[in-house]
């Protein structure tokens, strides 16, 4: 049948050259931010051995899939700002990487407004065929007002941006799965639209996976009603618990509790000692670009304050948090490989399904994480770790409660 496949390929499940490291169906999965935007993953003047060109990114991707990563997220920016002087477009960049890899799934960011769902659905469906089902999407509702107004797009208030994103996702899913798609929304209209070819599909994968983030009530509602994965920024232990429980309850009311999974952003600094890792963090923050960080803070916190509950992304972020622009330091993956592995298993026990990582030096740290941390996590998972939330909190939960990430252990 057209648009279907009986081959349960990809997702790191088959043809696993990593020695079965990703064979456990209950494992936490690992992703990394694709540096398709210049400036690295921190707003800092610290030297970074991280490049944004395609050749470097192909090397990162090939290394990542060899050492156990299963996803990579191509970020979206349309214009310079906050250290991002140059930006490659994420869909075409993802496709270029897919042609040079075997197993890695590329999550391409899409921005409703600049993208129409008809164009996005067609692009992604085609790339799904080119890559044998290794494309996914991340729907970004938008926080950068100038990025919209500079290209003649209406800047909507927060609730309307998320309502548009919900319609965008509904349209993608409908176009991808229905023979002829009709939709009458406030932002999009379709009349018996027959997309062909449809994306590939197999059991438990009716269409490319859809990721979506945000911290507000609007974002959580979208996660509960239409998304496959809900992306979260770094937070406190209590913050993670509250956020996950709230989205699960909203999804339960929609009959979708089993369908919604959780992904979390975290900046990783693994060193031989905790003290060394913390010194790297302190250097990153100490060499922060204050003008760029403050401009970023003003932009995103104005967006966060416009939400109904005043709890949008970055609403409670401090200057030092915003040096990593998705609150990645708050996830506290900073220390030895053993400490980081323990914290990952705690996050898994809370309900995190995918951990989205970023690094200071991509040239070597993707490989180091894959060779040192992922096998350790898998070993501990095989011993039963990561399932008992109460036990994991007893083991390592104090790091999220008792001190800031730039404080040494007392």
N, C-alpha and C positions, 0 to 999 in steps of 0.2 A: 504494500500500500504506500502511495506517495506520502512523503513527510514522516515516515516512521522507520524505525530500525529495530532489529531484534538483537543487536550487538550491545551488550551491557558494558560499553567501553568507558574509559576515562575515569575522572574523579580519583585517580590514583588507585583504583580498585584492581585493575587488570594490568598485565604486563609490567608488574611492579619490579623495577630494577633496583629498588632500595632494599632488597632482601626481606620483603614482607613487612616492612616497618609500618605500612599503612593498611594492613590487612584486617585490623580490628574494627568492626562496624560501629562500635561505641566510642571510638577515639575522638579526642579533640583534634580539629584540623587546623593547619597552619597556612597563613597567607602573608604576603608582604606588600607594602606600598611600592608601586612602580615609580621610580623617580623620573617620570617623563616631563617634569617641571624643574627648571634650574633652581639652585639654591639649597638642594638637599631637603631633609625632613625636619630641620630646625631653623628658626629665625635667629641665627647666630653667626658671628664672624669667625668662629672657630674653623680651622681647616677641616674639610670633609673629603675623604676619598670616595666620593659618590658622584657619578656622572649622569647626565640626562640625555645623552645621545643614544641612538638606536643600537649601535654596535655594543656599547657597554651594557645596555639593558638586555640584549640578547644573551650576553654572557651571564648576567645576573639570573635570568630566567632559566637558562640551561643548568646552571649550578643549583638553583633552588629546587628544580624538580628532581635532580639527581640525589639530593640530600633529604627529601621528604616533604617539601612544601607542596601544597595542592592547589592553592589559589594565589593570584596576584591581582592587585587593584590598580588600574590606570586612573590617575586623578584628573580632574577637569579644572582648567582655568582658561579663560578667554583673553585675559589681559594681564599685564604686569602689576605687581603689587606685593608688598611684604616679602621681598627677596626673590620673588618668582619673575625674573626678568624675561625668561623664555619659557614657552609652553608648547609641547606637542599635543595635538588633538587626540583624545583617548581612544576613540573607536578605531581609527586607522592605525594608531600605534599598537593597540592590542592585537589587531589582525597581523601586523608585521611580526610581532613576537610569536604569535601562534604558529606562523609558518616555519619558525625555527625551533619549535619545541615539540615534545611528544605527548605529554600528559597534563601539563599545567593548565588550569582553567583561568582565563583572563576575565576579570570583572571590569567592564568598561563603564565609566561614569557618563550619565546622560543628564542634561539640564533642561527640564521642561521650560518652554519659552523659546529659546534658540532652536530646540529640537521639536519637530512635530512627531507625534507617535506613529504616523504612517511611515515617515522616512526612517525613524528609529527601528520600527518593527521589520521593515524590509532589509535594512542594513544588517541587523543582528541575525535574522533568519538566514541570510546568505552566508554570513561568516560562520554560523553554526554548521552549515554544510561543509564549508571549506575546512573547518577544524575538527570535524567529526564530533560535534557537540561540546566544544570546550570554551564556549563564550557564555558569560552571564552579564547582568547589568546592575549598576548602582544608581538609583534615582536620587538626584541631588536637588532639593527644593530651592536652594539658593540663599545666600546671605550677603553677597557682595553687590550692593545696589548699583554702583557705577558700572559694573560688568553688564548689567541689563540695560541701563539707560544709554550707555555709550554705543550700543548697537540697535537702538530704537525699540527695545522691548519694554513693555509696561512693567513697572515695579509694583507688585501687589503687596498688600499687607500680609503679615505672617500666616494667618489662617487661610487666606485665599491662595497663597503659594502652595500650602500643603493640600488644599482642596484640588488645585490644579494637578498636583503630583498624583493624588489618588485617581483622578480621572485618567491621567497619563498611563498609570499602571493598569487600570481596568481596560483601557484600550489595547495596550500591548498584549495582555492575556487573551482578550477577545479576538484580536486579529490573528494571534498565533494558534488559537485552538478551534475557532469556529469556521465553518465552511464559507459563510458570508457574514460579515460583521456589520451590525447596525448599532449605532450609539448616538444618543441625543443628550449631550451634557452642556454645561455652561461654557466650557472651554473648547470642546472638541465635538465634531459631528461626523458620523460615518453612515453611509447608506449602501448596504449590501456589498461591502468591500471584500473581494475574494483574494487574499494573499496567497501567492504560490511562487515558490515552494514554502510550505510551512517549516518551522524548525523541526529538527529531529526529536523524537520522543521515545521513551521506553518506560518501564515500570518505575513509578515514583519520580518521574521527570517528564511532566506533560509539556514543558516549554523551558527555555533557558531560565535559570534561577534569577530571582529579583531581590536585590538588596536595597535597603532604604534606611536612613538614619534620622537622628534628631532626638531631642530630649523632652520636647513640649508635649502637651496633651494631644495636639494635632498630629505630631509625629507618631505617638504611641497608637493613636486610633488607626492611622494608615498601616502601621505594622500589624495591628490586630486584624484588620479587615482585608488587606490586599497583598501584603508582602510575604516573601518566603523567609527572608532574614532581616532582623532588626539590628542595625549597627549602633553601638554605644561608644561614647568617648570614655576616657578614664574617669574614675569616680572613687568614692569611698566604699568600703565593704557594705555599709548600710545603704549607700546610694545604689550600688549594683542590685542588692536584694530587693529594694523597693521598686526599682525600674523594671526588673524582670518579672516580679510578681504582678505589677500593674498591667504590663502588656499581656501576660498570660491570662489574667482575669478578663481583660477586654476581649482577647481572642476566644476565651471560653464562651463568652456571651454570644459570639458570632459562630460558634461551632467550629472554630479553627485552632483550638489550643494545640493540637498535635501537629499542625502545619507550620507554625511559626517557630523559627530557630533564632539564635542570638549570636551576633558577632561583636567583637570588642577590639578597640584600638589600643595598642601598647607600644611604647618606645623601649627598645631592648639595649641594655648595656651589660654584657657578660664579660667579666674579667676574672683573673685568677683569685683575687680577694675582693671582699665587699668594699674595703677601703679604697682600692684602686677604682672600682666601678663608680663609687660616689665622687671621687675626685674628678672623673671624666664628666659626670653630671654637673658638678659645680663649675667646671671650666666652660661647659656649654652655656650654662645660665649666666656665668660671669662675663662671657664675651657676647652676650645677646646684643642684637641690634636694637637699641631702645626706641629709636624713631619708628622702625618697622613694626616692632611689637606693639607699641602704643597705638599706631594706626590700625593694626589688626584688631587690637582690643576694642577700640572705639567702634569699628565696623560691626564686629560680631556681637558685642554686648548690647549695642543698640537693637540688633535683631532679636537677641534673647529677651530683652526687656519688653519687647512688643508682644510677647506671647501672653495668653490669658492667665497662666499661672506664674509668669515671670521666671520660668525655669527652662528657657530654651538653651540650646547648646552654648556653652561658655558663660552662662549667666553668673556662675559662682567661681570663675577661674581667676587666679591671681596672675600677676605679671610673669612670675617664674614658670607657671603652668603653660602660659600661652607661647612660650619660646618653642614648644612643640605644639603645633597648631591644632592638634586634636586631643589635647590634654593627655598625651601619651605617657608623661612622667607619672601621672597619678596612678597608673596601672602598676607601677612599682616593680617592673621586671628589670631590676638593677641590682646586680650582685654577682655571686658565683653561679656556676651552672646548676649546682644543687639548690641554691636558694630560688633561682628563677624557675626551675622545674617544680618545686613545691608550690610556688605561687600560681603557676599555670594550672596545677591540679586543683587548687582551691577555686580558681575561676571556673574550671570545668564543673566542679561540684555545685556551683551556684547556678549553672545552666548555660554557660558559654559553650557554643558549638564550634565557633571559628575564631581563632586569635589572629588579628591583623597586626603584623609587626612592622616596625621601622627601625633603622639603624643609622649610626653616625657615618660609618665607613662601609658602604655596600661592597667595595672591592674585596673585602675579606670577611665581613661579619655575617653575611648570609650563610656562607659556607661554615663558619665556626658554629653558628646557631644550629645548623642542620646536623653537624657532626657531633656536637657536644650536648645540646639540650634536647633535641627531638628524640634521640635514642633513649635518653634518660627518662623522659616523660613516658615513652612507650613501655620501658621496663617497669616503671612504677604503676602504670595502668594495668599491665599484665598481672601485677601483684594485688590488684583490687583498689588501688588509690584513685581518687578523683570522683568517687561515687557518694561518699558519706560527707555531707556538708558540715555537720557538726564536728566530725573528726578532723576535717581539713582546716576548719577555723581554729580548732585547738592547736593544731600543728604550726600554723603560720599566719593566722588571722590577725595577730597583734601588729604585724607590719602595716596593715591598712588602718589600724585604729590608733596606735600609740605614738607615731612619729611621722614627720614629713619625710619625703623620699630623699632629701639632701642632708638628713641627720644620720649620724652613725649610731649603731646599736649600742645601748648603754649596758 
